[in-house]
Amino acid sequence: MHTLRVGLLAALCAGAVAGCNTDTSPGNIVAGKVAMQLAVGTLNDSAGTLTGAANTYLNAVATFRGQFGASAFLNTGNATLTGPGGTIASMLGIFSYGQAPGTNGVGGFPPAYTPASANGAGYATGFILTGAPPTAGSYGIKTVVSANGQNQTYGAGATLPATPTVLGNEPAPSYASGGATGGGTFTVSVPAGVTETLVVVLQGTSEVATAKTTGTTATLPANTLAPGTSYTAFAIGADYPLVEAGPPANTSMTPKLTGAGGTSDLTVSGPAGFTQ
């Protein structure tokens, strides 16, 4: 599955990491308010689907938006994520919801994300693959934006509790094909604490659909897939508003990024193959 992820990333945009809050800007770098946010939690990648190595990692979720919910700047600088042990990673830009679409291996596609993105690359899904262990303590993110001959630093912070939540292993989804209709239904087993699940569908290394459920079944409508064609799917369980915090639906400058426990936690299944 790591090979699939690498192929998918190559086909999509590369991106960054971040979170931040400010109400002012120097000079005329930006018209109006901008805000950066950071939330942290854990990523249980039990099969190494997104990271290439099965383990539990630090999950980071960031936004950097203007007052109408779009990215605060066209060029958001190079963000740096720091934690209890110092610098965790130097990244590229943080935009309206994490890094550029697909940088984390998952883009937002119909039917979970509608309408489809104009450029066909999907929408950003917000979470950042840090590759770091989930160490309790304080985290921060900052970036320097340069515009009109001036530099301004933006940043935000978040705390991972002493006993972080780690969601249970997510089983691979099963699929009941609708055959010639091009649609069908996924069934997922939801670990305790998961409030919503995304099912990511790939044809080869290209993502073609993303289905969401807050229960145990996620539906692909008719004409989504090609009859007789082979696909692969994996599931991502979240305990925070993973879809609801991002585009295209959310236009808040400061969307809610955490779940009931105050963190942003994910669990990812291994892949399962199926034929439409």
Backbone as CSV, one residue per row, in Angstrom:
resi,resn,N_x,N_y,N_z,CA_x,CA_y,CA_z,C_x,C_y,C_z
1,MET,0.821,-1.199,0.000,0.000,0.000,0.000,0.858,1.254,0.000
2,HIS,2.071,1.156,0.614,2.962,2.315,0.594,3.308,2.698,-0.839
3,THR,3.448,1.699,-1.724,3.712,1.984,-3.136,2.560,2.758,-3.745
4,LEU,1.328,2.363,-3.385,0.168,3.088,-3.884,0.201,4.527,-3.412
5,ARG,0.548,4.731,-2.133,0.578,6.077,-1.594,1.609,6.943,-2.291
6,VAL,2.804,6.371,-2.543,3.851,7.126,-3.220,3.393,7.534,-4.615
7,GLY,2.740,6.608,-5.316,2.240,6.929,-6.644,1.189,8.005,-6.603
8,LEU,0.312,7.921,-5.592,-0.734,8.918,-5.462,-0.141,10.284,-5.170
9,LEU,0.856,10.328,-4.293,1.476,11.601,-3.964,2.146,12.212,-5.183
10,ALA,2.748,11.369,-6.004,3.424,11.887,-7.190,2.430,12.509,-8.150
11,ALA,1.201,12.002,-8.129,0.191,12.505,-9.048,-0.500,13.747,-8.525
12,LEU,-0.315,14.036,-7.234,-0.981,15.164,-6.621,0.038,16.212,-6.197
13,CYS,-0.456,17.305,-5.602,0.424,18.397,-5.200,1.225,18.047,-3.959
14,ALA,2.394,18.695,-3.795,3.164,18.575,-2.570,2.802,19.747,-1.677
15,GLY,3.021,19.638,-0.352,2.571,20.700,0.518,3.312,20.854,1.818
16,ALA,2.561,21.108,2.946,3.206,21.572,4.154,2.529,21.260,5.455
17,VAL,2.879,22.052,6.601,2.381,21.835,7.946,2.051,23.152,8.636
18,ALA,0.973,23.245,9.540,0.872,24.503,10.264,-0.267,24.687,11.215
19,GLY,-0.324,25.869,11.888,-1.373,26.335,12.746,-1.019,27.712,13.287
20,CYS,-2.015,28.693,13.519,-1.626,30.055,13.921,-2.793,30.996,14.190
21,ASN,-2.601,32.075,14.993,-3.642,33.051,15.277,-3.084,34.462,15.274
22,THR,-3.680,35.331,14.466,-3.309,36.739,14.492,-4.485,37.553,14.005
23,ASP,-4.597,38.768,14.507,-5.671,39.653,14.087,-5.160,40.850,13.312
24,THR,-3.838,40.942,13.171,-3.285,42.101,12.482,-2.247,41.666,11.478
25,SER,-1.945,42.560,10.533,-0.911,42.314,9.537,-0.117,43.591,9.349
26,PRO,1.169,43.505,9.063,1.962,44.711,8.837,1.638,45.302,7.477
27,GLY,1.635,46.618,7.400,1.432,47.257,6.106,0.204,46.738,5.409
28,ASN,0.365,46.395,4.142,-0.763,45.884,3.367,-0.479,44.474,2.865
29,ILE,0.178,43.633,3.715,0.427,42.247,3.327,-0.882,41.537,3.016
30,VAL,-1.902,41.780,3.813,-3.183,41.134,3.574,-4.291,42.082,3.986
31,ALA,-5.395,42.070,3.278,-6.538,42.894,3.625,-7.446,42.089,4.546
32,GLY,-7.568,42.525,5.789,-8.440,41.832,6.714,-7.703,40.872,7.611
33,LYS,-8.471,40.201,8.468,-7.901,39.304,9.458,-7.500,37.968,8.850
34,VAL,-6.513,37.327,9.472,-6.155,35.952,9.152,-5.974,35.212,10.471
35,ALA,-6.108,33.904,10.442,-5.938,33.106,11.656,-5.272,31.786,11.319
36,MET,-4.342,31.376,12.163,-3.709,30.079,12.068,-4.118,29.259,13.282
37,GLN,-4.310,27.964,13.097,-4.662,27.060,14.183,-3.840,25.784,14.085
38,LEU,-3.601,25.164,15.233,-2.928,23.869,15.293,-3.650,22.984,16.296
39,ALA,-3.874,21.738,15.937,-4.377,20.720,16.859,-3.495,19.494,16.712
40,VAL,-3.376,18.715,17.787,-2.556,17.509,17.734,-3.331,16.321,18.296
41,GLY,-2.850,15.138,17.977,-3.445,13.899,18.443,-2.550,12.751,18.019
42,THR,-3.140,11.599,17.789,-2.360,10.430,17.375,-2.869,9.876,16.053
43,LEU,-1.987,9.211,15.342,-2.315,8.508,14.102,-1.906,7.047,14.284
44,ASN,-2.891,6.158,14.377,-2.620,4.726,14.472,-2.631,4.148,13.062
45,ASP,-1.457,4.088,12.450,-1.336,3.545,11.095,-0.919,2.075,11.230
46,SER,-1.863,1.245,11.618,-1.561,-0.128,12.031,-1.040,-1.007,10.908
47,ALA,-1.258,-0.616,9.657,-0.766,-1.390,8.528,0.281,-0.636,7.715
48,GLY,0.644,0.559,8.153,1.617,1.357,7.400,1.070,1.877,6.088
49,THR,-0.249,2.020,5.995,-0.881,2.403,4.731,-0.459,3.786,4.266
50,LEU,-0.406,4.752,5.181,-0.058,6.121,4.812,1.413,6.437,5.023
51,THR,2.026,5.788,5.984,3.401,6.147,6.356,4.449,5.178,5.843
52,GLY,4.028,3.961,5.468,4.979,2.957,5.007,5.540,2.098,6.113
53,ALA,5.236,2.420,7.384,5.735,1.635,8.522,4.667,1.619,9.602
54,ALA,4.178,0.436,9.942,3.124,0.315,10.946,3.605,0.837,12.296
55,ASN,2.866,1.811,12.847,3.237,2.389,14.132,2.180,3.419,14.519
56,THR,2.320,3.975,15.713,1.471,5.085,16.138,2.311,6.354,16.133
57,TYR,1.795,7.390,15.488,2.538,8.624,15.258,1.788,9.825,15.837
58,LEU,2.481,10.948,15.900,1.846,12.221,16.200,1.036,12.658,14.989
59,ASN,-0.228,13.013,15.203,-1.045,13.605,14.149,-1.138,15.100,14.404
60,ALA,-0.977,15.899,13.358,-1.129,17.344,13.466,-2.152,17.807,12.440
61,VAL,-2.991,18.726,12.843,-4.017,19.293,11.959,-3.883,20.807,12.032
62,ALA,-3.864,21.464,10.885,-3.637,22.906,10.886,-4.537,23.618,9.889
63,THR,-4.836,24.871,10.204,-5.516,25.748,9.256,-4.791,27.088,9.234
64,PHE,-4.847,27.766,8.087,-4.279,29.106,7.935,-5.194,29.831,6.952
65,ARG,-6.168,30.584,7.497,-7.258,31.104,6.679,-7.474,32.605,6.852
66,GLY,-8.082,33.174,5.814,-8.608,34.519,5.888,-10.036,34.489,6.386
67,GLN,-10.674,35.651,6.430,-11.981,35.765,7.068,-13.104,35.052,6.318
68,PHE,-12.888,34.676,5.065,-13.917,33.963,4.319,-13.598,32.483,4.159
69,GLY,-12.593,32.006,4.882,-12.299,30.579,4.915,-11.295,30.092,3.897
70,ALA,-10.872,30.941,2.966,-9.859,30.541,1.983,-8.478,30.685,2.602
71,SER,-7.456,30.160,1.926,-6.089,30.280,2.418,-5.744,31.751,2.656
72,ALA,-5.007,31.998,3.746,-4.706,33.370,4.133,-3.855,34.093,3.095
73,PHE,-2.932,33.358,2.463,-2.031,33.932,1.470,-1.828,32.943,0.340
74,LEU,-1.437,33.443,-0.818,-1.085,32.553,-1.916,0.220,31.834,-1.622
75,ASN,1.172,32.550,-1.031,2.458,31.969,-0.629,2.535,32.045,0.885
76,THR,2.383,30.892,1.554,2.315,30.882,3.023,3.654,30.599,3.694
77,GLY,4.738,30.608,2.951,6.050,30.401,3.535,6.323,28.946,3.869
78,ASN,7.435,28.695,4.544,7.831,27.344,4.953,7.593,27.185,6.449
79,ALA,6.651,26.346,6.808,6.273,26.185,8.212,7.204,25.212,8.927
80,THR,7.389,25.429,10.217,8.180,24.547,11.067,7.317,24.075,12.228
81,LEU,7.329,22.767,12.474,6.605,22.175,13.587,7.599,21.819,14.686
82,THR,7.347,22.290,15.911,8.199,21.988,17.041,7.405,21.261,18.115
83,GLY,8.111,20.519,18.967,7.463,19.770,20.031,8.331,19.700,21.258
84,PRO,8.016,18.790,22.191,8.769,18.688,23.443,10.268,18.482,23.246
85,GLY,10.675,17.826,22.169,12.087,17.566,21.936,12.756,18.571,21.024
86,GLY,12.035,19.627,20.628,12.586,20.621,19.709,11.916,20.550,18.356
87,THR,12.660,20.836,17.294,12.099,20.847,15.936,11.742,19.436,15.492
88,ILE,10.514,19.271,15.023,10.068,17.977,14.510,10.258,17.909,13.009
89,ALA,9.873,18.954,12.315,9.984,18.927,10.856,9.911,20.335,10.302
90,SER,10.621,20.560,9.216,10.475,21.773,8.423,9.649,21.409,7.205
91,MET,8.621,22.168,6.947,7.669,21.828,5.905,7.540,22.955,4.894
92,LEU,6.714,22.699,3.892,6.365,23.755,2.950,5.115,24.456,3.474
93,GLY,4.271,24.938,2.595,3.177,25.800,3.020,2.037,25.105,3.736
94,ILE,1.426,25.835,4.705,0.157,25.447,5.296,-0.894,26.382,4.720
95,PHE,-1.956,25.780,4.212,-2.975,26.566,3.527,-4.288,26.531,4.310
96,SER,-5.421,26.517,3.648,-6.685,26.623,4.369,-6.957,25.436,5.279
97,TYR,-6.430,24.247,4.901,-6.652,23.056,5.727,-5.456,22.133,5.564
98,GLY,-4.428,22.389,6.368,-3.222,21.586,6.277,-2.420,21.897,5.030
99,GLN,-1.760,20.862,4.522,-0.915,21.025,3.351,-1.741,21.002,2.064
100,ALA,-1.066,21.110,0.928,-1.745,21.071,-0.360,-2.471,19.732,-0.525
101,PRO,-3.573,19.695,-1.272,-4.357,18.462,-1.430,-3.508,17.272,-1.856
102,GLY,-3.664,16.148,-1.133,-2.987,14.916,-1.486,-1.618,14.739,-0.882
103,THR,-1.045,15.768,-0.231,0.285,15.632,0.351,0.329,14.515,1.385
104,ASN,-0.769,14.331,2.112,-0.831,13.274,3.128,-1.315,11.937,2.566
105,GLY,-1.465,11.851,1.251,-1.899,10.609,0.620,-3.394,10.473,0.479
106,VAL,-4.152,11.477,0.938,-5.615,11.405,0.877,-6.171,12.741,0.414
107,GLY,-6.832,12.748,-0.749,-7.538,13.925,-1.219,-9.026,13.763,-0.978
108,GLY,-9.745,14.867,-0.932,-11.189,14.812,-0.753,-11.907,14.777,-2.085
109,PHE,-12.561,13.644,-2.396,-13.264,13.459,-3.667,-14.731,13.120,-3.400
110,PRO,-15.605,13.292,-4.407,-16.992,12.849,-4.256,-17.045,11.344,-4.025
111,PRO,-18.078,10.839,-3.329,-19.265,11.575,-2.892,-19.124,12.294,-1.563
112,ALA,-18.050,12.071,-0.794,-17.927,12.734,0.506,-17.694,14.227,0.361
113,TYR,-17.023,14.635,-0.711,-16.715,16.038,-0.951,-17.361,16.468,-2.264
114,THR,-18.355,17.307,-2.177,-19.035,17.789,-3.380,-19.236,19.298,-3.299
115,PRO,-19.160,19.992,-4.461,-18.851,19.450,-5.777,-17.386,19.040,-5.884
116,ALA,-17.056,18.310,-6.935,-15.677,17.905,-7.146,-14.787,19.131,-7.284
117,SER,-13.531,19.027,-6.865,-12.607,20.151,-6.971,-12.407,20.536,-8.427
118,ALA,-12.237,21.811,-8.650,-12.155,22.312,-10.017,-10.943,21.783,-10.770
119,ASN,-9.825,21.548,-10.063,-8.605,21.101,-10.733,-8.467,19.590,-10.782
120,GLY,-9.423,18.854,-10.195,-9.392,17.403,-10.234,-8.452,16.754,-9.253
121,ALA,-7.753,17.550,-8.417,-6.784,17.008,-7.455,-7.417,16.697,-6.114
122,GLY,-8.701,16.989,-5.947,-9.357,16.774,-4.677,-9.126,17.941,-3.729
123,TYR,-9.789,17.880,-2.577,-9.650,18.912,-1.559,-8.654,18.467,-0.489
124,ALA,-8.069,19.438,0.206,-7.161,19.125,1.309,-7.933,18.468,2.447
125,THR,-7.307,17.495,3.101,-7.959,16.780,4.196,-7.346,17.100,5.560
126,GLY,-6.445,18.062,5.631,-6.077,18.693,6.882,-5.002,18.067,7.735
127,PHE,-4.963,16.735,7.821,-4.005,16.114,8.727,-2.628,16.009,8.084
128,ILE,-1.610,16.059,8.959,-0.228,16.120,8.496,0.541,14.911,8.995
129,LEU,1.226,14.220,8.105,2.033,13.051,8.460,3.366,13.539,9.017
130,THR,3.473,13.600,10.342,4.670,14.164,10.951,5.827,13.173,11.007
131,GLY,5.526,11.865,11.071,6.571,10.863,11.225,7.174,10.820,12.615
132,ALA,6.602,11.604,13.539,7.150,11.706,14.889,6.340,10.860,15.867
133,PRO,6.940,10.429,16.970,6.184,9.712,17.994,5.235,10.658,18.723
134,PRO,4.139,10.145,19.289,3.178,11.005,19.989,3.619,11.285,21.422
135,THR,4.574,12.177,21.583,5.119,12.521,22.886,4.261,13.586,23.549
136,ALA,3.861,13.348,24.787,3.044,14.321,25.499,3.801,15.631,25.683
137,GLY,3.045,16.752,25.613,3.662,18.050,25.809,3.132,19.100,24.863
138,SER,3.837,20.216,24.804,3.407,21.369,24.007,4.027,21.342,22.617
139,TYR,3.206,21.699,21.634,3.641,21.752,20.242,3.348,23.142,19.673
140,GLY,4.130,23.525,18.703,3.925,24.813,18.065,4.237,24.742,16.593
141,ILE,3.638,25.648,15.865,3.936,25.748,14.440,4.059,27.218,14.098
142,LYS,5.001,27.532,13.210,5.140,28.919,12.798,5.638,28.979,11.363
143,THR,5.350,30.096,10.739,5.799,30.338,9.376,6.031,31.825,9.202
144,VAL,6.873,32.191,8.271,7.129,33.594,7.949,6.587,33.867,6.557
145,VAL,5.674,34.824,6.466,5.075,35.205,5.189,5.735,36.486,4.715
146,SER,6.181,36.481,3.484,6.818,37.647,2.887,5.938,38.197,1.782
147,ALA,5.608,39.466,1.904,4.804,40.131,0.869,5.045,41.627,0.946
148,ASN,5.041,42.265,-0.186,5.208,43.717,-0.255,6.471,44.186,0.475
149,GLY,7.512,43.353,0.405,8.775,43.731,1.009,8.830,43.614,2.512
150,GLN,7.843,42.982,3.122,7.809,42.833,4.568,7.653,41.368,4.951
151,ASN,8.207,41.002,6.114,8.057,39.656,6.653,7.216,39.702,7.921
152,GLN,6.339,38.739,8.077,5.530,38.640,9.282,5.470,37.184,9.719
153,THR,5.686,36.943,11.019,5.638,35.595,11.558,4.252,35.279,12.095
154,TYR,3.745,34.109,11.742,2.466,33.616,12.243,2.693,32.267,12.913
155,GLY,1.926,31.968,13.953,2.106,30.699,14.628,0.928,30.331,15.497
156,ALA,0.941,29.097,16.005,-0.105,28.600,16.896,0.448,27.452,17.706
157,GLY,-0.258,27.084,18.765,0.210,26.004,19.620,-0.899,25.048,19.985
158,ALA,-0.517,23.874,20.470,-1.458,22.845,20.918,-0.733,21.931,21.886
159,THR,-1.494,21.190,22.693,-0.913,20.314,23.703,-1.426,18.894,23.546
160,LEU,-0.512,17.930,23.582,-0.880,16.519,23.614,-0.864,16.069,25.075
161,PRO,-1.975,15.514,25.570,-2.045,15.169,26.997,-1.074,14.067,27.391
162,ALA,-0.900,13.912,28.702,0.050,12.946,29.240,-0.270,11.522,28.824
163,THR,-1.566,11.220,28.725,-1.985,9.900,28.242,-2.795,10.104,26.973
164,PRO,-2.150,10.171,25.816,-2.865,10.471,24.571,-3.858,9.369,24.206
165,THR,-4.945,9.769,23.578,-5.895,8.811,23.028,-5.279,8.119,21.823
166,VAL,-5.329,6.798,21.790,-4.924,6.029,20.612,-6.114,5.171,20.212
167,LEU,-6.688,5.474,19.067,-7.838,4.714,18.578,-7.412,3.303,18.199
168,GLY,-8.327,2.348,18.354,-8.027,0.965,18.021,-7.763,0.760,16.546
169,ASN,-7.221,-0.394,16.204,-6.924,-0.707,14.801,-8.204,-0.695,13.967
170,GLU,-8.140,-0.058,12.826,-9.276,0.010,11.895,-9.189,-1.166,10.927
171,PRO,-10.196,-2.054,10.893,-10.170,-3.140,9.906,-10.385,-2.602,8.487
172,ALA,-9.897,-3.325,7.493,-10.119,-2.941,6.100,-11.610,-3.002,5.781
173,PRO,-12.116,-2.102,4.955,-13.540,-2.113,4.609,-13.873,-3.268,3.668
174,SER,-15.127,-3.713,3.716,-15.622,-4.694,2.746,-16.594,-3.998,1.809
175,TYR,-16.745,-4.547,0.594,-17.537,-3.858,-0.434,-18.554,-4.789,-1.057
176,ALA,-19.782,-4.304,-1.167,-20.838,-5.005,-1.891,-21.122,-4.219,-3.159
177,SER,-20.735,-4.776,-4.299,-20.855,-4.076,-5.568,-22.283,-4.047,-6.084
178,GLY,-22.618,-2.915,-6.681,-23.887,-2.802,-7.392,-23.751,-3.186,-8.849
179,GLY,-22.613,-3.766,-9.233,-22.405,-4.267,-10.594,-22.450,-3.180,-11.637
180,ALA,-23.316,-3.363,-12.602,-23.387,-2.462,-13.751,-23.831,-1.052,-13.385
181,THR,-24.368,-0.860,-12.183,-24.784,0.486,-11.790,-23.584,1.409,-11.580
182,GLY,-22.425,0.813,-11.279,-21.252,1.634,-10.988,-21.211,2.129,-9.557
183,GLY,-22.153,1.681,-8.725,-22.183,2.059,-7.319,-22.093,0.844,-6.431
184,GLY,-22.200,1.054,-5.122,-22.135,-0.048,-4.182,-22.055,0.471,-2.766
185,THR,-21.820,-0.447,-1.810,-21.822,-0.082,-0.397,-20.627,-0.682,0.322
186,PHE,-19.911,0.157,1.069,-18.844,-0.297,1.936,-19.388,-0.539,3.336
187,THR,-18.879,-1.572,3.974,-19.165,-1.814,5.384,-17.872,-1.693,6.160
188,VAL,-17.918,-0.909,7.259,-16.733,-0.705,8.081,-17.018,-1.137,9.518
189,SER,-15.993,-1.611,10.184,-16.069,-1.915,11.616,-15.428,-0.748,12.348
190,VAL,-16.176,-0.106,13.222,-15.733,1.146,13.822,-15.111,0.913,15.200
191,PRO,-13.823,1.209,15.380,-13.217,1.096,16.710,-13.852,2.081,17.690
192,ALA,-13.773,1.789,18.973,-14.320,2.675,20.000,-13.707,4.062,19.875
193,GLY,-14.546,5.082,19.975,-14.087,6.464,19.919,-14.172,7.096,18.554
194,VAL,-14.282,6.300,17.487,-14.369,6.850,16.132,-15.764,7.437,15.903
195,THR,-15.815,8.670,15.437,-17.095,9.328,15.186,-17.437,9.439,13.704
196,GLU,-16.448,9.322,12.833,-16.716,9.278,11.395,-15.596,8.531,10.693
197,THR,-15.908,7.949,9.558,-14.949,7.148,8.801,-14.955,7.572,7.349
198,LEU,-13.773,7.738,6.785,-13.616,7.967,5.348,-13.139,6.676,4.706
199,VAL,-13.746,6.303,3.596,-13.262,5.186,2.795,-12.662,5.764,1.527
200,VAL,-11.381,5.495,1.323,-10.631,6.049,0.189,-10.495,4.973,-0.870
201,VAL,-10.919,5.280,-2.092,-10.934,4.304,-3.184,-9.885,4.685,-4.223
202,LEU,-9.031,3.713,-4.551,-7.973,3.910,-5.534,-8.150,2.970,-6.721
203,GLN,-7.820,3.476,-7.906,-7.651,2.626,-9.082,-6.173,2.690,-9.431
204,GLY,-5.452,1.603,-9.173,-4.001,1.655,-9.285,-3.465,2.550,-8.185
205,THR,-2.752,3.608,-8.563,-2.219,4.560,-7.580,-2.999,5.866,-7.550
206,SER,-4.098,5.941,-8.288,-4.870,7.176,-8.375,-6.143,7.092,-7.544
207,GLU,-6.352,8.088,-6.706,-7.583,8.130,-5.923,-8.742,8.532,-6.829
208,VAL,-9.862,7.809,-6.721,-10.995,8.074,-7.603,-12.268,8.419,-6.852
209,ALA,-12.351,8.105,-5.556,-13.562,8.397,-4.795,-13.246,8.383,-3.311
210,THR,-14.043,9.130,-2.551,-13.941,9.142,-1.097,-15.363,9.124,-0.543
211,ALA,-15.671,8.105,0.257,-17.003,7.977,0.841,-16.919,8.164,2.345
212,LYS,-17.944,8.783,2.934,-17.937,9.058,4.373,-19.141,8.399,5.041
213,THR,-18.915,7.953,6.282,-20.025,7.464,7.098,-19.799,7.832,8.554
214,THR,-20.892,8.108,9.263,-20.835,8.262,10.711,-21.380,7.015,11.394
215,GLY,-21.661,5.981,10.582,-22.121,4.704,11.098,-21.218,3.584,10.642
216,THR,-21.814,2.549,10.036,-21.022,1.393,9.601,-21.121,1.135,8.104
217,THR,-21.885,1.931,7.366,-21.976,1.747,5.917,-21.763,3.075,5.200
218,ALA,-21.035,3.022,4.100,-20.775,4.189,3.263,-21.135,3.834,1.829
219,THR,-21.916,4.662,1.197,-22.454,4.344,-0.126,-21.752,5.109,-1.235
220,LEU,-21.438,4.390,-2.317,-21.008,5.013,-3.563,-22.209,5.075,-4.489
221,PRO,-22.598,6.246,-4.964,-23.753,6.330,-5.855,-23.470,5.718,-7.218
222,ALA,-24.529,5.522,-7.980,-24.396,4.974,-9.335,-23.437,5.824,-10.158
223,ASN,-22.721,5.147,-11.057,-21.805,5.785,-12.011,-20.519,6.308,-11.357
224,THR,-20.230,5.890,-10.121,-18.982,6.295,-9.489,-17.799,5.491,-10.007
225,LEU,-17.972,4.160,-10.133,-16.905,3.274,-10.565,-17.267,2.601,-11.889
226,ALA,-16.264,2.006,-12.531,-16.468,1.346,-13.822,-16.714,-0.148,-13.606
227,PRO,-17.817,-0.676,-14.085,-18.106,-2.111,-13.924,-16.976,-2.977,-14.479
228,GLY,-16.651,-4.043,-13.732,-15.612,-4.968,-14.156,-14.200,-4.513,-13.869
229,THR,-14.036,-3.370,-13.251,-12.712,-2.809,-12.986,-12.282,-3.110,-11.556
230,SER,-10.978,-3.358,-11.364,-10.430,-3.637,-10.037,-10.033,-2.354,-9.319
231,TYR,-10.307,-2.317,-8.025,-9.997,-1.157,-7.191,-9.404,-1.629,-5.860
232,THR,-8.889,-0.666,-5.110,-8.410,-0.892,-3.749,-9.022,0.169,-2.848
233,ALA,-9.344,-0.206,-1.608,-9.902,0.771,-0.673,-9.288,0.585,0.705
234,PHE,-9.173,1.688,1.438,-8.795,1.624,2.850,-9.650,2.631,3.618
235,ALA,-9.726,2.444,4.922,-10.594,3.277,5.755,-9.770,4.105,6.732
236,ILE,-10.251,5.325,7.000,-9.656,6.208,7.997,-10.735,6.568,9.005
237,GLY,-10.540,6.186,10.255,-11.465,6.549,11.316,-10.951,7.760,12.065
238,ALA,-11.857,8.694,12.402,-11.480,9.930,13.094,-12.382,10.163,14.293
239,ASP,-11.833,10.831,15.325,-12.662,11.218,16.470,-12.861,12.730,16.532
240,TYR,-12.650,13.405,15.399,-12.853,14.850,15.291,-13.498,15.141,13.936
241,PRO,-13.976,16.364,13.684,-14.670,16.655,12.423,-13.717,16.751,11.234
242,LEU,-13.182,15.619,10.823,-12.202,15.547,9.749,-12.724,16.163,8.454
243,VAL,-13.907,15.767,8.034,-14.485,16.294,6.796,-15.084,17.674,7.017
244,GLU,-15.808,17.837,8.122,-16.577,19.049,8.354,-15.707,20.291,8.545
245,ALA,-14.453,20.118,8.980,-13.569,21.260,9.211,-12.949,21.797,7.933
246,GLY,-13.028,21.029,6.852,-12.310,21.395,5.636,-13.180,21.895,4.507
247,PRO,-12.531,22.237,3.400,-13.261,22.642,2.205,-13.905,21.433,1.539
248,PRO,-14.923,21.642,0.710,-15.443,22.948,0.293,-16.525,23.517,1.201
249,ALA,-17.035,22.726,2.158,-18.201,23.157,2.923,-17.874,24.184,3.998
250,ASN,-16.715,24.085,4.635,-16.426,24.935,5.785,-15.708,26.209,5.365
251,THR,-16.326,27.358,5.625,-15.746,28.647,5.267,-15.424,29.494,6.497
252,SER,-15.409,28.858,7.680,-15.049,29.569,8.899,-13.554,29.876,8.905
253,MET,-13.189,31.002,9.495,-11.772,31.328,9.621,-11.106,30.436,10.665
254,THR,-11.879,29.988,11.652,-11.340,29.159,12.731,-12.250,27.952,12.969
255,PRO,-12.253,26.981,12.076,-13.106,25.802,12.256,-12.663,24.972,13.458
256,LYS,-13.567,24.204,14.014,-13.243,23.312,15.126,-12.412,22.151,14.592
257,LEU,-11.271,21.894,15.228,-10.336,20.879,14.746,-10.221,19.670,15.664
258,THR,-10.853,19.720,16.839,-10.700,18.640,17.808,-12.032,17.970,18.113
259,GLY,-11.932,16.761,18.657,-13.109,16.036,19.074,-13.429,16.284,20.537
260,ALA,-14.278,15.422,21.099,-14.740,15.597,22.467,-13.606,15.562,23.479
261,GLY,-12.533,14.832,23.184,-11.402,14.727,24.094,-10.385,15.833,23.961
262,GLY,-10.623,16.776,23.050,-9.710,17.895,22.864,-8.518,17.612,21.987
263,THR,-8.497,16.451,21.322,-7.411,16.101,20.411,-7.979,15.693,19.053
264,SER,-7.086,15.452,18.104,-7.469,15.073,16.736,-6.792,13.750,16.415
265,ASP,-7.534,12.658,16.560,-6.953,11.322,16.463,-7.505,10.548,15.266
266,LEU,-6.613,9.767,14.639,-6.973,8.982,13.461,-6.528,7.533,13.625
267,THR,-7.215,6.636,12.936,-6.786,5.248,12.810,-6.994,4.835,11.359
268,VAL,-6.015,4.160,10.771,-6.035,3.843,9.334,-5.935,2.344,9.132
269,SER,-6.791,1.809,8.264,-6.785,0.361,7.980,-5.750,0.009,6.924
270,GLY,-5.559,-1.276,6.734,-4.832,-1.761,5.577,-5.733,-1.718,4.353
271,PRO,-5.201,-1.974,3.165,-5.996,-1.932,1.939,-6.754,-3.240,1.695
272,ALA,-7.852,-3.133,0.962,-8.625,-4.296,0.534,-8.953,-4.138,-0.932
273,GLY,-8.706,-5.163,-1.726,-9.017,-5.126,-3.142,-10.430,-5.596,-3.425
274,PHE,-11.045,-5.074,-4.485,-12.377,-5.503,-4.878,-12.593,-5.176,-6.349
275,THR,-13.600,-5.776,-6.917,-13.953,-5.527,-8.327,-15.377,-5.009,-8.410
276,GLN,-15.551,-3.958,-9.165,-16.893,-3.405,-9.340,-17.722,-4.312,-10.250
